Amino acid sequence: MTAVEQEEKAAKAFRPLVYICSPYSGNVESNIKSARRYSRFAVEMGYIPFTPHLLYPQFLDDDNPAECSLGLLFGNVLMSKCAEVWVFGGYISSGMNAEIERAKRKKYTIRYFSDDCKEVSE
């Protein structure tokens, strides 16, 4: 394989990491279903989704304040590795607001999407 072919293959394989920010608390079952849909959308758009509220509640108790805080900390650490933060839906929960404010302070690229994955302005 030539160097040009290797570069083309690598460019096609590259997928930036994107942080998925959407509600978790409240109607957890519905919010998980939506977060899965948003994550799938990111994959279809050529990104690698990182959706902390689909991962950490698998082994951390969201009803335990110490474990909930730990999950938020883990998410914040990994947010710094993401190319962008994508905010979904029309409702901004307190947890989402904290994530958005952190992303703004760190000057991360933030994009907003409707519930049906259409990009909207802030």
Residue pairs with C-beta under 8 A, 6 or more apart in sequence:
1 9
15 46
15 47
15 48
16 46
16 47
16 48
16 82
16 83
16 84
17 47
17 48
17 50
17 81
17 82
17 83
18 42
18 47
18 48
18 49
18 50
18 82
18 83
18 84
18 85
18 86
19 50
19 52
19 75
19 78
19 79
19 82
19 84
19 85
19 86
19 99
19 103
20 35
20 38
20 39
20 42
20 49
20 50
20 51
20 52
20 86
20 88
21 85
21 86
21 87
21 88
21 96
21 99
21 100
21 103
22 31
22 34
22 35
22 38
22 51
22 53
22 87
22 88
22 89
22 96
23 31
23 34
23 89
23 91
23 93
23 95
23 96
24 31
24 32
24 35
24 53
24 57
24 62
24 93
24 95
25 31
25 62
25 93
25 95
26 93
31 53
32 53
32 54
34 88
34 89
34 115
35 51
35 53
35 54
35 88
36 51
36 54
37 117
38 49
38 51
38 86
38 88
38 113
38 117
39 49
39 51
39 54
41 113
41 117
42 48
42 49
42 86
43 49
47 83
47 84
50 78
50 79
50 81
50 82
52 71
52 74
52 75
52 78
53 71
56 62
56 71
56 74
56 75
57 71
60 67
60 68
60 70
60 71
61 67
61 68
62 68
62 71
72 95
72 98
75 99
76 99
76 102
79 85
79 99
79 102
79 103
79 106
79 108
80 106
82 108
83 109
84 108
84 109
84 110
84 111
85 99
85 100
85 103
85 108
85 109
85 110
85 111
86 110
86 111
86 112
86 113
87 96
87 100
87 110
87 111
87 112
87 113
88 112
88 113
88 114
88 115
88 117
89 113
89 114
89 115
90 114
90 115
92 100
100 110
103 110
104 110
110 122
111 119
112 119
112 120
112 121
112 122
113 119
113 120
114 120
